[in-house]
Structures are given as structure tokens and as C-alpha cells.
Amino acid sequence: MAKETVKNKGTKHNLPMRLNILFLVVFVAFAGLILRLGYIQIVRGDYYKALAKDNNTQSARIESARGKIFDTNGVTLADNKAELAVVYIRNAGISAEKGLKLARKLSNYLTLDGKAISRISTRDKREYYILTKFKKLSDAYNKYLTPAEQKKYAKKQGQLYKLLLSKVPKSELKGYSKKDVQIMAIQHEFNQASNLNPYIIKRGLNVADKEYIDVVDHLNDFNGTIQTADVSSRTYVKDKPFYVGKMGPIPEDKITGYLAQGYSRNTDVGISYLENQYENYLRGVPMTLTYKTEKGLPVGNPTVKEGQRGDDLQLTIDIRLQNKLDQVLEQKISEARSMAGNSQNNSAYAVMMNPKTGAILAIGGKKYVNGKFEDVSSDAITSQFEMGSAVKGATELIGFQHHAVPEHFYDMQIDYPGSGNHSFSSWEQGGLGMQTPETALQHSSNIFMAAIVSNMAGISLTSAGGHYNARFPSPYSSKFVKAINDLRNGYSQFGMGVKTGVDLPTEGTGYNGGMPDNSGLIHQFAIGQYDTYTPIEMAQYISTIANGGYRMQPHLLESVHEPGSDPDKLGNTVYSFTPNVLNTIGNNKHDLARVQHGLYLVTHGTGGTGSVFYTQGQKYKVAAKTGTAQINENDKSLYNETLVSYAPYDDPQVAISVVVPKVRTGHQNQEIALEMYKEYDKYYHYTSK
């Protein structure tokens, strides 16, 4: 009995404890539940309200007008023409049959043009036939498909429907009325739309058009699937510069990305140059249409939240300089072609930029084809040319970096060993006499440049009574290979043979000739007749010398602005381009000063190769290096005429590179640049300071 009494006592003591634990667990659970409810209702209440609202609404967006594009002085280069449009907004509940009913109804108020009618496909005609000739789709299946075919695709309705359409004979697709054709054209446009991505059915309307009025009056008949919207089409200044770019349909390989950003399939986007490069700025804030839903499908007319025009771009371009450059290029090509021997010349290119900031002022390229001029300005960014002696400023600075520049060197012919009497000389057959780094640029000495790279590559030049005998190392020797690499890497410090970084989607880099298998070719490399470069690379190169050794990123964007309340003025600044130094060259100020003085002597010293500037352009204070690159080994009188330059030489504001391919005579390179320095001074007055 004693044992039983003890047992019962223990049981009584354990029961209250278990109940207490149970009550504690229940209390903690309820406390947690209350805290969670409080968190949801108080802390996250707005978030969950928004989610609940989203479950009851669906939204669609219609693109707003794009931002404008202006030159540096506010001249409009790209604008918008406002217009009204009729827009279709598809949703998941619209079947082919419902779409046909909507198209038939809309055809009572809207007429599509011949271009839209031409887009009607055989598939559209077959679908129209099926939907209008059969009361039920099953009747069409039974007529055109076997039971086995219907069974095979019973769980693949999309494939089944596609197979059905393919079975409709072409003989049935005839005899359609004008009304039928209009309905099919509208239905075709409907079929291009994706769910809740507004698709423009017709644009170019205005408020006085009967079509527009009729559609507006009957919007309620379409249960929100048809809307009217303010849209715009892009307009450009006459003879629009290439770099502004253009608009067009979304490229097929990019459609997925654009749809993910909320674009409609038939939205025009920037497809080239600045229109493409700055799409994110130029695109406006779309208009938002919010629909209430029933059973997950939008119903009724939406509430509308207006959009906003895109941001405006202000460029570094001065359209006055651009227009003048285009005119001068055409004029100088015509003059060159009138000279004996210049019949092969049909093009010229030039780039103007601010050497201190990299701001592009103008890019030009003209080509004479079949009796008229074509604009090929993009070739100044993408096409490469042998530049000849214009590169010699860089050659000397690279030589200074490797302690290979002689203080004095006598200019006379270099004879190469072996048969064939190969030799290398400057343009003056008898030689140019004693040269310094400065006068070698002034007189454009090939031999002085050869001496620099010979010192780098281990090439021996021995004086032998009126000429030098050259002794070459193997082109595979470590010192020669290093010299080629040092030379090429050195040119890249100035922007030659590498991308300049200009803010355009595409640019060229020139042609890399690789490692030569003939040691003598390093002499050609040193005078710009081995690798090739683009005109914009040459502008960046000379700017690097002009500004004291900083390779600046060329750019066309100056700033981005919100849409202004005054259509003639820019709005608040959203972004300003900050000049970007890509690298500095490995030269000290003394080296640079010597090369800069040599470039000054080209245009201001007696016997300098910049004769046009010497005789006609002293006022414009230009420093320059001319170039004549032989481009045909069998016709050495045919060459590319080139120039790199900047002004004023004592405080550079503008740099100009020029390439005139395939000439035999004349100074078109200098004449083009001189005309542009005159035009620049006309507006910016640097010679009067």
C-alpha cells in the first residue's frame, strides 16, 4: 500500500507540471502568431496591400516620346513629330475567334493602308477562312484532319491548330472582298501583339480625323482592348550626321532583352550609333494603363497614368563645323580629281576634336561614286589606312622612351645587304643632310626614324661614302622581336592600333601587320607604312602630344538633360561627361617639348613639309605632321596623303586629322585642315587672343 501511495502522489505532482508546459507552449505560439500578424499588418501592411491590389489589376505600358538630340550650341539634330495612334492591347483571354470579332468591329471605324495589307500572309488568309467558314473549330478539324492526326495532337492544341491551317488548300483563299481584306490586315496586326504589350495598329492620326473620332466614340465597345494614345515619330535635321544614328524595329537577336524591359514588339528603338548607345536615356517613361481583372483577365477601360518624354542629349558636336567640313571635303576631292594623275582619288576623311577634353567637334567622310558624293563619315571611325610620315612624332617619343634617339644623324640612303639593290631613303634623293630630332620632323626624315628603330632593334648602320650599309639581325632574334613589340606598344600609348574608346557602338582598330619576317620592314614600320590606323586614332594620337602626354577618350556626349518646360531650352542636367584620361605616355616634359617644337617647325620653319600653312596659314598657329604613304609597291607615285595637327600650338584648342587616299599630286590634306582652322577661328576667335 505504501508503494501505491507514493506512486499516486508522484502522478499528481507531474500533471500540473505538464499542464503548465502545455499552457506555456500555447502561450508562446499565440504570442508568435500575434507578433507575426502585427508585423504583417503594421510593418509590411503597405507591401501586402500592394500585392493584393496587383492580384486584382493588370498593367500595360505605351512608349512615350524619345528625348531630343542637340549639338553643343543647342541646335536640334533629332526631334519628335507628335501624332495619335490606335493601339491594341491583347490579353490571355482573347482567342482567335474573339480576335476576329474585335478585328471585324474595328474595321468599321479604321482603314489600314496598302503597306499593312501587303503584310497579310497565307497563314492569315487560312485562319480567316477557318474562322469564317466553320461555326465550330471541331467541324474544321473533322473536315481537314484524320482521326489519327487529331488523336496524335490531342494534347498539343497549338500544333493541332497549326496542322489544320496547313491543310487548307490555296484554292479556298480567293474571292475576298475589300472588307475581308481590311479585317485580315487588322487581324494580322493583332497576331503580332504579346499579352499586355500595347501594339500600334495605326499611327499618324490627329484629333480631327474621322477615323480617330469614330474609334474614340466606340472605345467602350472593345472592353479595354483598343485604346488611343499620344505617340511620336522621329525626325532629323537635313543631312543628319551619321553618328546621330537611326531608329528601327527591335533586332531579332535582341527582342528577348527588350521585351524584358517592357518594350512592345513593334516599338522602334535606337538601332545604330548614338540613338542606340544612349537608348536608356532617350527612352521616355511609358504611359501606364491599369486594368481591373475578373478571373485573372483584364476587363473594362483602364485608368491611365501619363508618361514622360525621354531625356535630351547635348553633344560635343558643333553642327556649323560639321556642315563646313562636309562641304570642304567635297570641294577638295573635286579639286584633286581635276589634277592630272589623281583620277583614282575619290574620297577624303577628317576628324576634329578638343585635345584637352576628347570632345569630338566634327567627323567627316565623303566619297565620289557614279557622279555624286556619298557620305561615308563612319569610315573615319571604322576604316584603316596606311598613314605614312604622320606617325613620326610618336616614333620619336617611343625612341626617347628607349633611349634610342640620336642627338644628330646625317640623312643619306641606307643600302640593304643581298641582291636586288634594295635601299631605304628619305623623299629627297640626295638626302636631307644633318638632322636633329626637331629638324627630322620639320623635314620629314625617313633616315632619322630608321636610325631610332635601328638602335632599338640592334641594326648596324655603317657610313660608306654617301650612304649607309645596313647589317640586320635575324627577325627572330630576341632584341629585334622586342623592338617590334616596343614600337607597337608605344604607338598604342597614343591610341594607334587600339580602340580609342569613343562612345559609339562600333569602331575599328586598324590592321596589325604582326611580326615581320624581314628585318628591314622595321624601317617601314617607323614611318607609318606597316600597320594601319583609323582617322579617329590619328586624332587621338596628335591630341596626346598636344595636351602634354594624356590620351583622352574621344566622346560625342556632352551632357544629358531632363525635358525642359521651355521647348527651346534644355532642362535640368542629369549627367555631364567628365573628360577621361585613358593613359599617359612614358615621356618627360623635355622629350615632349622637343617633339612639339619639331611639329611647330613643320609649318613655321623654312623647308618644312607643311608648305600650305607656311605660306597661307601663319595666323592660325598650327603645329602639324604631314604624311605620304606609298600604297602600291608597283606604283610608288600613288600614295595616301595624311596630316595630323593642332592649334594654337601654344595653347591647343582643336586637333585635326586628315586622310586623302590614292593621290599623286597636290596638298589636299593641308588645305582641308587649313579651311577648318579658319572656320573654327571664325566662331571661337583664338587668333585674336
C-alpha atoms as one frame of an Amber mdcrd trajectory, in Angstrom:
protein
   0.000   0.000   0.000   2.839   2.356   0.801   4.262   1.892  -2.667   0.886
   2.654  -4.265   0.507   5.809  -2.172   3.892   7.072  -3.334   3.072   6.331
  -6.940  -0.211   8.243  -6.899   1.444  11.196  -5.237   4.054  11.405  -7.959
   1.365  11.305 -10.619  -0.477  14.201  -9.037   2.692  16.258  -8.923   3.537
  15.569 -12.649   0.106  16.524 -14.025   0.175  20.250 -13.104   3.707  20.480
 -14.458   2.678  19.018 -17.793  -0.317  21.342 -17.971   1.924  24.312 -17.243
   4.292  23.297 -20.037   1.344  22.874 -22.381  -0.065  26.291 -21.439   3.389
  27.828 -21.945   3.697  26.294 -25.427   0.217  27.531 -26.352   1.019  30.987
 -24.989   4.279  31.206 -26.936   2.535  30.022 -30.103  -0.244  32.614 -29.742
   2.288  35.315 -28.887   4.257  34.434 -32.004   1.110  34.460 -34.080   0.106
  37.874 -32.715   3.578  39.265 -33.330   3.546  37.882 -36.876   0.114  39.363
 -37.560   1.302  42.673 -36.147   4.381  42.575 -38.375   2.302  41.780 -41.450
  -0.368  44.407 -40.737   1.769  47.223 -39.381   5.313  46.840 -40.659   4.579
  45.163 -44.021   0.984  46.273 -44.431   1.556  48.531 -47.422   3.560  45.840
 -49.185   0.859  43.196 -48.834  -1.851  45.667 -49.769   0.056  46.320 -52.983
   0.319  42.589 -53.642  -3.391  42.177 -53.072  -4.085  45.056 -55.404  -1.804
  43.523 -58.032  -3.854  40.346 -57.861  -6.898  42.411 -58.845  -5.228  44.537
 -61.537  -3.004  44.167 -64.583  -0.967  46.878 -66.298   0.149  47.676 -69.815
   2.545  50.383 -70.998   2.705  52.585 -74.067   6.004  54.204 -75.074   6.337
  57.965 -74.644   8.234  60.312 -76.952  12.023  59.980 -77.034  14.446  62.569
 -75.799  15.814  65.045 -78.322  19.414  65.321 -79.502  21.124  68.725 -79.733
  24.547  69.930 -80.830  26.820  71.802 -78.413  25.072  75.109 -79.200  21.542
  73.779 -78.776  20.772  73.180 -82.452  18.275  70.327 -82.783  19.618  67.262
 -84.597  16.870  64.764 -83.646  13.308  65.649 -82.675   9.836  64.115 -82.470
   6.707  64.634 -84.522   3.671  64.229 -82.284   0.821  62.084 -83.588  -2.079
  59.982 -82.385  -2.365  56.221 -82.682  -4.864  53.414 -82.277  -3.427  50.703
 -80.036  -4.397  47.071 -79.461  -3.840  45.555 -76.017  -4.003  41.778 -76.094
  -4.726  39.622 -73.062  -4.652  35.900 -72.394  -8.411  35.576 -72.692  -8.569
  36.619 -76.334  -8.856  33.557 -78.552  -8.584  33.579 -82.330 -12.385  33.739
 -82.566 -12.597  36.686 -80.162  -9.749  38.410 -82.002 -11.654  38.089 -85.267
 -14.747  39.674 -83.714 -12.650  42.596 -82.456 -10.973  42.991 -85.856 -14.318
  42.951 -87.647 -15.689  45.586 -85.251 -12.593  47.808 -85.554 -12.744  47.622
 -89.375 -15.994  49.601 -89.175 -14.057  52.630 -87.938 -10.459  52.199 -89.116
  -8.908  51.620 -92.562  -5.357  50.292 -92.904  -3.123  51.317 -95.800  -1.558
  49.279 -98.587   1.606  48.678 -96.603  -0.387  46.983 -93.843  -2.374  44.986
 -96.413   0.869  43.766 -98.000   1.789  42.148 -94.680  -1.178  39.755 -94.857
   0.304  36.259 -95.071  -1.027  32.976 -96.420  -1.411  31.857 -92.811  -3.599
  34.897 -92.091  -5.817  34.012 -95.053  -6.100  30.389 -93.967  -7.007  31.373
 -90.428  -9.614  33.827 -91.706 -11.080  31.076 -93.872 -11.333  28.643 -90.946
 -12.851  31.208 -88.586 -15.443  32.468 -91.069 -16.463  29.225 -92.835 -16.958
  26.974 -89.816 -19.288  27.599 -86.880 -17.196  25.327 -84.669 -13.487  24.619
 -84.849 -14.223  20.902 -84.428 -16.022  20.957 -87.777 -12.863  22.217 -89.459
 -10.761  19.563 -87.734 -13.119  16.835 -88.900 -13.027  18.093 -92.486  -9.278
  18.519 -92.900  -7.665  16.161 -90.362  -7.918  12.398 -89.992  -8.968  10.882
 -86.651  -5.406   9.604 -86.243  -3.984  13.132 -86.668  -6.476  14.564 -84.199
  -5.631  11.863 -81.661  -1.874  12.337 -82.109  -2.044  16.065 -81.265  -4.998
  15.940 -78.849  -2.821  17.248 -76.001  -0.920  19.706 -78.214  -3.600  22.132
 -79.318  -1.111  24.635 -80.742   0.410  22.041 -83.064  -3.033  20.702 -83.928
  -4.213  24.176 -84.974  -1.037  24.774 -86.985  -1.539  21.454 -88.800  -5.145
  22.403 -89.538  -4.120  25.677 -91.150  -1.531  23.927 -93.304  -4.234  21.645
 -94.698  -6.411  24.447 -96.083  -5.926  24.416 -99.886  -4.863  27.638-101.597
  -7.845  27.303-103.907 -10.041  28.323-100.958  -8.141  31.570-100.396  -9.696
  33.587-103.197 -12.571  35.951-103.772 -12.130  38.064-100.646 -13.883  41.449
-100.576 -12.201  44.735 -99.622 -13.914  44.428 -96.251 -12.475  40.943 -95.769
  -9.019  42.210 -96.644  -9.274  45.021 -94.083 -10.349  42.573 -91.378  -7.458
  40.244 -92.232  -4.995  43.155 -92.137  -6.219  44.167 -88.677  -6.195  40.541
 -87.513  -2.598  40.221 -88.750  -1.577  43.200 -86.615  -3.428  41.726 -83.637
  -1.461  38.493 -84.032   1.847  40.350 -83.644   0.971  41.559 -80.145   2.052
  39.810 -76.960  -0.009  39.885 -73.787  -0.401  43.350 -72.272   2.240  44.784
 -74.592   0.387  47.565 -76.459   0.737  47.188 -80.211   0.179  50.135 -82.545
  -2.388  49.287 -85.232  -2.361  52.666 -86.960  -0.476  55.884 -86.300  -0.218
  59.332 -87.889  -3.748  60.358 -86.871  -4.898  63.684 -85.452  -7.876  64.783
 -83.391  -9.806  65.998 -86.436  -9.594  62.700 -88.342 -12.942  60.927 -88.676
 -11.263  57.578 -88.014  -9.845  58.816 -84.741 -13.154  60.335 -83.655 -15.047
  57.141 -84.515 -12.646  54.957 -82.544 -12.793  57.270 -79.519 -16.594  57.266
 -79.621 -16.671  53.442 -79.555 -13.863  52.612 -77.115 -16.369  51.124 -74.658
 -17.309  48.529 -77.268 -13.856  46.938 -77.057 -13.704  46.198 -73.311 -10.300
  47.902 -72.957  -8.563  46.035 -75.788  -8.493  49.093 -78.063  -7.084  52.412
 -76.854  -5.892  55.669 -78.374  -2.514  57.095 -77.404  -0.220  60.049 -77.987
   2.831  58.712 -79.808   5.547  60.284 -81.911   7.746  59.577 -84.898  11.425
  60.517 -85.067  12.537  63.433 -87.235  16.078  64.504 -88.050  17.883  67.573
 -89.301  18.524  67.592 -93.056  21.712  65.709 -93.957  21.801  64.203 -90.478
  25.343  63.275 -89.368  25.833  59.507 -89.267  26.748  59.397 -85.578  23.273
  60.554 -84.522  22.120  57.098 -85.591  18.666  55.954 -86.576  15.550  54.212
 -85.299  14.132  50.905 -86.411  12.386  47.696 -85.348  13.955  45.776 -82.484
  16.609  43.414 -83.955  15.517  39.778 -83.766  18.569  38.751 -81.740  17.733
  41.356 -79.082  13.965  41.018 -78.878  14.002  38.975 -75.654  16.009  41.581
 -73.774  13.823  44.436 -74.949  10.606  42.609 -74.058  12.009  42.018 -70.569
  12.391  45.788 -70.233   8.729  46.327 -71.074   9.060  47.210 -74.771   6.354
  46.166 -77.214   7.376  44.032 -80.181   6.610  46.780 -82.686   8.305  49.571
 -80.761  11.023  51.362 -82.703  14.305  51.629 -80.811  17.719  53.103 -81.495
  19.488  50.625 -83.769  22.725  52.472 -84.557  25.264  54.931 -83.157  24.059
  57.438 -80.527  20.379  56.522 -80.825  21.457  53.009 -79.814  24.317  53.924
 -77.471  22.129  56.107 -75.257  18.798  54.281 -75.624  18.351  54.157 -71.850
  18.471  57.958 -71.600  16.471  58.682 -74.738  13.632  56.281 -73.977  10.810
  58.022 -72.167   8.805  56.873 -69.148   5.938  54.889 -70.696   2.270  55.699
 -70.153   0.753  53.091 -67.810  -2.709  51.597 -68.347  -4.050  49.747 -65.297
  -6.963  47.331 -65.739  -9.182  45.710 -63.146  -9.373  41.954 -63.572 -12.027
  39.302 -63.302 -10.909  35.688 -63.134  -7.388  36.856 -63.885  -8.313  38.689
 -67.105  -8.423  42.472 -67.619 -11.867  43.981 -68.127 -13.210  47.426 -68.963
 -11.349  50.604 -69.736  -8.139  51.247 -67.794  -7.061  54.059 -65.540  -4.273
  55.981 -67.231  -1.047  57.312 -65.731   0.636  59.652 -68.187   4.228  59.003
 -69.209   7.101  61.401 -69.741   9.333  62.200 -72.685  12.859  60.809 -72.541
  15.933  62.769 -71.501  17.663  65.027 -74.016  21.249  64.600 -75.202  23.559
  67.541 -75.812  26.535  66.591 -77.960  30.045  67.993 -78.226  29.481  68.369
 -81.973  29.314  71.866 -83.458  26.993  71.394 -86.431  28.412  74.529 -88.060
  31.840  72.898 -88.174  30.286  69.615 -89.282  28.486  71.202 -92.224  31.603
  73.130 -93.253  33.759  70.009 -93.050  31.351  68.106 -95.317  31.469  70.965
 -97.813  35.277  71.272 -97.732  35.814  67.535 -98.218  33.649  67.514-101.339
  35.358  70.620-102.677  38.879  69.259-102.167  38.036  65.861-103.659  36.727
  67.648-106.751  39.870  69.787-106.954  42.131  66.770-106.536  40.326  64.852
-109.264  40.812  67.769-111.643  44.596  67.412-111.312  46.499  65.146-113.699
  47.146  61.713-112.219  44.544  61.929-109.433  41.741  60.019-111.132  41.902
  57.269-108.517  41.199  59.670-105.684  37.512  59.600-104.790  37.419  60.075
-101.014  38.682  62.076 -98.051  38.221  61.882 -94.277  38.780  64.172 -91.308
  38.204  64.248 -87.545  38.195  67.346 -85.317  38.459  67.065 -81.533  39.375
  69.060 -78.462  42.813  67.698 -77.453  42.376  68.598 -73.788  38.961  67.001
 -73.218  38.492  64.489 -76.047  35.297  66.234 -77.169  34.567  65.443 -80.827
  33.701  68.594 -82.802  33.122  67.060 -86.243  33.658  63.790 -88.123  33.643
  63.825 -91.910  33.994  61.427 -94.783  32.968  61.874 -98.420  33.204  59.562
-101.401  32.602  60.327-105.075  30.642  57.443-106.621  28.912  57.363-110.010
  28.936  61.098-110.453  27.762  62.120-106.987  29.042  62.366-103.437  28.073
  59.900-100.738  28.506  60.444 -97.026  30.941  57.843 -95.650  31.805  59.614
 -92.409  31.504  56.375 -90.445  34.652  55.176 -92.261  36.603  57.728 -90.225
  35.784  55.510 -87.233  35.877  52.057 -88.795  38.239  52.051 -91.810  42.027
  51.845 -91.634  44.717  53.409 -93.800  48.486  53.464 -94.095  49.292  56.852
 -92.570  52.908  57.360 -93.603  55.093  60.024 -92.023  52.233  61.460 -89.942
  53.235  58.901 -87.262  56.796  60.221 -86.872  56.027  62.321 -83.796  55.086
  59.115 -81.990  58.139  57.297 -83.383  60.468  59.867 -81.840  58.708  59.810
 -78.472  58.878  55.997 -78.405  62.572  56.285 -79.238  63.071  58.697 -76.328
  61.393  56.170 -74.011  64.013  53.579 -75.030  66.986  55.970 -75.140  67.366
  55.340 -78.874  67.115  58.872 -80.329  70.421  60.302 -81.615  71.147  63.983
 -80.999  72.346  64.294 -84.606  72.179  61.937 -87.554  73.126  62.504 -91.164
  70.307  61.784 -93.610  71.531  59.679 -96.550  70.425  56.498 -98.219  70.596
  53.151 -96.416  71.625  50.209 -98.609  70.400  46.770 -97.609  72.598  43.668
 -97.993  71.953  40.997-100.605  70.970  41.050-104.239  68.395  43.343-105.763
  69.952  46.680-104.742  67.323  47.256-102.033  67.631  50.545-100.217  65.803
  52.956 -97.931  65.871  56.731 -98.241  64.045  59.969 -97.456  61.914  61.771
-100.010  64.895  63.920-101.129  67.024  61.661-103.329  70.322  63.263-102.334
  69.470  63.086 -98.645  68.493  65.820 -96.202  71.860  66.341 -94.516  72.417
  66.552 -90.766  69.217  66.232 -88.741  68.213  66.692 -85.106  65.023  65.281
 -83.544  63.339  68.629 -84.241  64.501  69.104 -87.842  63.852  65.435 -88.613
  60.158  66.197 -88.060  60.383  69.534 -89.874  61.887  67.916 -92.998  60.197
  64.514 -92.514  63.417  62.486 -92.440  62.848  58.766 -93.004  66.508  58.064
 -92.248  66.375  59.654 -88.795  63.392  57.436 -87.894  65.291  54.416 -89.264
  68.237  55.336 -87.008  65.922  55.341 -83.951  64.458  51.886 -84.568  67.838
  50.520 -85.691  69.197  51.432 -82.249  66.197  49.669 -80.663  66.498  46.518
 -82.814  70.273  46.058 -82.955  70.615  47.042 -86.640  74.054  48.381 -87.588
  74.191  51.399 -89.970  77.744  51.963 -91.200  78.676  55.058 -93.220  80.188
  54.053 -96.561  80.839  57.141 -98.682  77.496  58.804 -99.351  75.299  56.034
 -97.971  74.927  53.636 -95.080  75.414  49.887 -95.232  72.883  48.099 -93.033
  73.581  44.881 -91.182  70.464  43.214 -89.817  69.954  40.731 -87.016  67.620
  37.809 -87.558  63.968  38.892 -87.467  63.537  36.154 -84.848  66.275  37.426
 -82.528  65.080  38.479 -79.098  66.262  42.080 -79.491  64.539  42.529 -82.856
  61.304  40.957 -81.633  61.421  43.177 -78.540  61.928  46.256 -80.728  58.846
  45.447 -82.828  56.788  44.869 -79.688  58.113  48.037 -78.059  57.297  50.031
 -81.168  53.771  48.653 -81.457  53.113  49.022 -77.736  54.475  52.534 -77.930
  52.092  53.517 -80.722  49.228  52.106 -78.669  50.099  54.562 -75.869  48.971
  57.267 -78.293  45.858  55.358 -79.401  47.160  53.862 -82.633  46.227  50.237
 -83.257  43.813  50.102 -80.304  40.254  51.239 -79.742  40.028  54.907 -78.879
  37.071  54.399 -76.526  34.770  56.725 -78.488  31.172  56.406 -77.266  29.799
  54.709 -80.362  28.754  51.040 -80.520  31.348  50.131 -83.145  34.832  51.319
 -84.086  37.807  49.823 -85.866  41.337  49.369 -84.595  43.317  49.351 -87.822
  45.372  46.408 -89.063  48.187  44.791 -87.099  50.826  43.541 -89.522  52.170
  41.044 -86.998  55.832  40.138 -86.651  57.755  40.837 -89.896  59.842  38.061
 -91.402  62.136  40.650 -92.991  64.204  42.745 -90.578  64.237  45.752 -92.920
  60.478  46.190 -92.530  61.015  47.786 -89.143  62.148  50.892 -91.038  58.803
  50.953 -92.878  57.035  50.468 -89.550  58.782  53.552 -88.154  57.419  55.768
 -90.951  53.826  54.532 -90.894  53.917  52.018 -93.726  53.411  48.710 -91.950
  50.467  48.749 -89.535  47.348  50.746 -90.446  45.195  53.100 -88.358  41.844
  54.897 -88.439  41.423  58.673 -88.807  39.980  58.938 -85.290  43.007  57.084
 -83.885  45.218  59.685 -85.567  43.209  62.500 -83.985  43.628  60.896 -80.570
  47.367  60.415 -81.183  48.108  64.028 -82.083  45.894  65.231 -79.223  48.052
  63.215 -76.828  51.133  65.128 -77.974  49.281  68.455 -77.988  47.976  68.215
 -74.417  51.235  67.126 -72.808  51.014  63.341 -72.907  47.464  62.404 -71.866
  45.491  60.026 -74.074  41.939  61.326 -73.778  38.855  59.268 -74.512  37.091
  60.779 -77.551  33.409  61.383 -76.856  30.342  62.838 -78.549  28.122  63.112
 -75.458  28.487  66.347 -73.547  25.538  66.141 -71.140  22.073  64.691 -70.508
  19.080  66.828 -69.531  15.543  66.355 -68.268  12.840  67.538 -70.675  12.601
  71.302 -70.253   9.371  73.244 -69.726  10.551  75.575 -72.499  10.862  73.556
 -75.740  13.683  75.857 -76.875  15.799  75.350 -73.751  17.486  72.379 -72.111
  16.111  71.178 -68.787  17.988  70.321 -65.595  21.242  68.418 -66.059  21.023
  64.696 -65.335  24.585  63.792 -66.301  27.703  65.550 -67.568  30.558  63.714
 -69.266  33.806  64.080 -67.331  36.933  64.083 -69.532  38.556  60.671 -69.166
  42.312  60.073 -69.293  42.883  56.557 -70.679  46.629  56.571 -70.059  49.688
  58.804 -70.022  52.671  58.277 -72.277  56.060  57.384 -70.821  57.877  60.604
 -71.737  59.098  63.546 -69.699  58.237  67.174 -70.460  61.591  67.780 -72.118
  61.044  64.980 -74.663  57.548  66.248 -75.411  58.727  69.825 -75.809  61.302
  68.754 -78.408  58.697  66.880 -80.470  56.166  69.693 -80.121  58.815  72.135
 -81.386  59.525  69.845 -84.338  55.805  69.840 -85.231  55.839  73.632 -84.993
  58.771  73.757 -87.435  56.806  71.663 -89.956  54.516  74.655 -90.514  56.733
  77.552 -89.434  60.274  76.582 -90.388  61.966  77.074 -93.731  61.795  73.873
 -95.739  59.123  72.363 -93.512  56.773  69.951 -95.244  53.700  71.941 -94.156
  54.165  74.412 -97.002  50.486  75.403 -97.246  50.469  76.543 -93.626  53.848
  78.232 -94.066  52.620  80.343 -96.988  48.920  80.791 -96.173  48.212  79.931
 -92.566  50.685  81.562 -90.191  47.826  83.396 -88.476  46.306  80.117 -87.320
  49.341  78.933 -85.299  49.167  75.299 -86.412  51.607  72.566 -85.390  51.446
  69.542 -87.692  52.991  66.493 -89.272  52.309  65.637 -92.879  52.385  62.145
 -94.346  52.599  60.482 -97.746  52.210  56.706 -97.506  53.069  54.706-100.608
  50.272  52.162-101.036  51.302  50.276-104.188  54.704  48.632-104.401  54.461
  48.634-108.186  53.318  52.246-108.422  55.304  54.291-105.918  53.875  57.607
-107.089  50.444  56.639-105.731  50.013  57.358-102.045  47.722  58.272 -99.154
  48.060  61.933 -98.270  47.693  62.386 -94.499  48.010  65.021 -91.802  47.836
  65.312 -88.023  47.752  68.781 -86.490  46.635  71.017 -83.643  46.202  74.722
 -82.921  47.093  77.071 -81.473  50.490  75.485 -80.854  50.990  77.419 -77.593
  47.558  76.578 -76.082  45.882  73.779 -78.078  42.093  74.019 -78.514  41.476
  71.840 -81.540  43.206  68.888 -83.223  42.523  67.732 -86.779  43.497  64.543
 -88.586  43.040  64.210 -92.360  43.339  61.266 -94.762  43.094  61.675 -98.550
  43.628  58.239-100.155  45.062  57.448-103.598  46.581  60.693-104.887  49.693
  61.542-106.867  49.898  65.294-106.517  48.576  68.236-104.511  48.282  69.241
-100.863  44.630  68.469-100.185  45.459  67.203 -96.695  46.827  70.584 -95.623
  44.184  72.556 -97.491  41.330  70.677 -95.802  42.822  71.262 -92.359  43.584
  74.946 -93.036  39.990  75.610 -94.126  38.748  74.020 -90.918  41.119  76.025
 -88.717  39.788  79.156 -90.403  36.221  78.026 -89.730  36.978  77.172 -86.100
  38.616  80.554 -85.549  35.595  82.237 -87.144  33.437  81.011 -84.265  35.918
  80.696 -81.388  38.344  83.568 -82.210  41.519  82.002 -80.839  43.829  84.032
 -83.109  42.608  87.309 -81.597  43.542  86.310 -78.037
